[in-house]
Structure formats: structure tokens, C-alpha cells
Amino acid sequence: MTDPASTHGGGNLAVPRRILGFAPDAADAWIVHLDCGHRRHVRHRPPLSDYPWLGDPAARAARVGAPIECGRCGRGELPDGAAAYRTTDAFDETTLPAGLRREHTLRAGRWGRVEVLAGRLRFVMPALAVDRELAAGEHAILPPELPHHVEPLGPVRMRVVFLRAPAPDLPRES
């Protein structure tokens, strides 16, 4: 799910994510299911992409839990099917918790959306080279496990919506 309002940062940065499993596609390539909720096609086509282990079932299985880059996380794209499960109360510049003002992360597999309801808010996520101002009606996407913080820029009202991606439907033998 691409959300142009949330795509931010330094362009095409990739974020290391853990492989949960593999599923074949119709074109004889492999789809990697990642712990962030994204899926990624992986093909062994040297010299452009070098994944010789894809052709061996035991070698693929050994890669479960290993890191691989996710460009969609780097672009701040929510995984397909991500659904809200909790929303905070609205905070203003005086009630904004100290924990949101200092660097913190969301746990693995959990996403967030910072929504500015009124005023202005500074949103900072150094790993993706993000330092931007959000105005009323704007939002920023929070990928899992990436340090970030917010700072009020005068009077502000904001909230955080927490989301999670559906569990991948992986074949028993990938």
C-alpha cells in the first residue's frame, strides 16, 4: 500500500528485516515474507541479484530468520492489509508524553501512524534521514523497530494509530 503523504526520508533506503518464509510465484521466482509484513520478490540473476541458495530447499530453509533488505520499509509504505488495532487519546503540547518526545521504537511487526490534528509537529527518524514538519491533516508512518521521536512546534494536537499486518500464509514446505 503506497501512501504518498507518508513516503518520506532519503529516497530508496532499505531496512534490514528478518525472513519468515518463502512462497513460489507463478513465474518461477520466490516471494520472501518478512517480519515487517511486507513481501519481496527475490530472484537469482547474477550479476544483478545473487541469491544462489534460492534453488536449494535446504538452503532456503536455513535462511529463515536471516536478514534481508526491505525497500518498502525504507519508503514508509504500510504492508498490504495493515489494520489499526489501537489509537491513543489526542495529546497536546502539554500532555504529549516524554516517551514520545525522546527516541523510541515500535516492536517488531507493529506499525504506527502519527496524525497531526491541529498545529505543527516535528517528526524525526534518523535511520531513514527523516526530519520533517507535519501540519494539521498530515501524518507520518512509523515502521517497526526504527528509532524516532516527535517535538511539538507550538500548540499542537496529535495522536498515534497502531497497526499490524496480517500473518503471512506460508506453504508448509517452502
N, C-alpha and C positions, 0 to 999 in steps of 0.2 A: 504494500500500500504506500504509494508515494504521496507525500503531503508537502507541496511546495512551500507552504508557510513554515514548515518545521525543518526543511532542509537547510542546514547551516554549517558553518565551520570552514575548514581549509580545503574544501574540494573533495578529492577522492581519497581520503584517508581510510585505511582499513583497520578493523579492530580484531584482535585475535579472539576466537571463540572456540569452544570445545565441540568436537564431533560427537553426536548422539547415535548416528547410524547412517546407513546408505539405502537408497532405493534406485533401481534402474529406471530409465525413462524409455520412451518408445524409439529413440534414435541411438540406442546402444551406448548411452553415456550414463553417468551416475549423478544422482542428486544427493547431496550431503545435507543431512538435517543437523542444525546447530542448536546449541543450548540457549541461544538468544531468541529462538523461534523462527529464524529465517531458514530458507533452503537455498542451496547454491549448487549450480551445475559444476561438475569437475570432470575434465577430460584429460587424457594423456596424449598430448600432441606436442612433442618436443620440436623445436626449442622453445615454443611459446608457453607451454604449460607442461611441466614434467612431474607426472604422478604415476610412475611405473607400477606401483603397488595396487592400482585400481583393478588390474586384470586378475589378481590372485585373491580368492575369497578369504584365505587365512590372513594375508597381509592387510586386506581391508578391515577385517575384524580387529586386528591389532591396532588399527588407527582410531578406534572408538575411544573417546576421551582425550585424544591428541588435539592440539590447537591447529586451527586453520583460519585464514583471514576472512572477515565478513565486511565487504564494502558497503552493504546496505546499512549496517550499524553506523559506519562512518559518515553516512549521509543523513542519519537521523530518521530513517524510514521505519515505521512500525511494521512488525510482521503481519502477514495476512491473517485475518481472523482475530487480531488482538482485541480483547474486550475489557471494558472497565469493570473493576471489582470493588473499588473503594474511592471515595472522593473526600478530601479534607474539608473542614469548615473554611470559610473565607478568612484570610488573615489580612491585617492592615500593617502599616509601617511600625506600629507599636506592639502588635500581637504576633508578628512573624517570629516563629521560634528560632532561638540561637542556633539550633542544629541545622536549619535550612540556610542560615547566613554563613556557616563555615563549610568547608569542603566535606562532602559525604557522598555515599553511593547508594544505589538500589541493589538489592541482592540479585543473584543470577536468575535469569528467566523473568524478571519483573521489569516493567517499563513504566514511565511516568510522562505526564503532560502538564507542564507549568502553564496555567492560564491566567492572564492578567485581565481582571475585571474592570479596573479603573486605575488611572495613574500610569506610572512608569516603573519598570523593574530592570535591573541589570542581571543578565544571565551569563554565567561563566562556566565553561567546560574545557579546561586546558588540553586534555588529551586529543580533542578534535579542533583545537585552535579557535574555540568559540568564545567571544566576548562581545555580547550584543545587548542592545537596549530593546526591551519589549514594551509596547504601549497597549493601552486598553484594546481588547479584542484580539490580541496576538497571543501566540503560545510557542513553547519550545518543547521538543521531545527529549526525554531522558532515557537513553539506552541503559541496559543493566550494567552494573559494575564499573561505570565510568565516573570518576570524581567530578563534582560540580557544586556550585553554590549560587545563591541569589542575593542581591542587595537592593533594598528599596531606593528609589531616586525621588525622594519627596513622598507626598501622600500616595498610597497605593492600596489596592485590594486585589488579592490573588488567591489561588487555590491550586492544589495538585490533584490530578486524577491518576490513579494507579491502574495499570493494565497488565494483562498476561496473555500470552499466545496460547492457542490450543496445543495439547500434547501431540507430537508427531505420530502419524500412523505408519509405523515402520514394519516391513516384512519380517517374519521370524528369522529368516536366514538372509542377511544382507551381505 
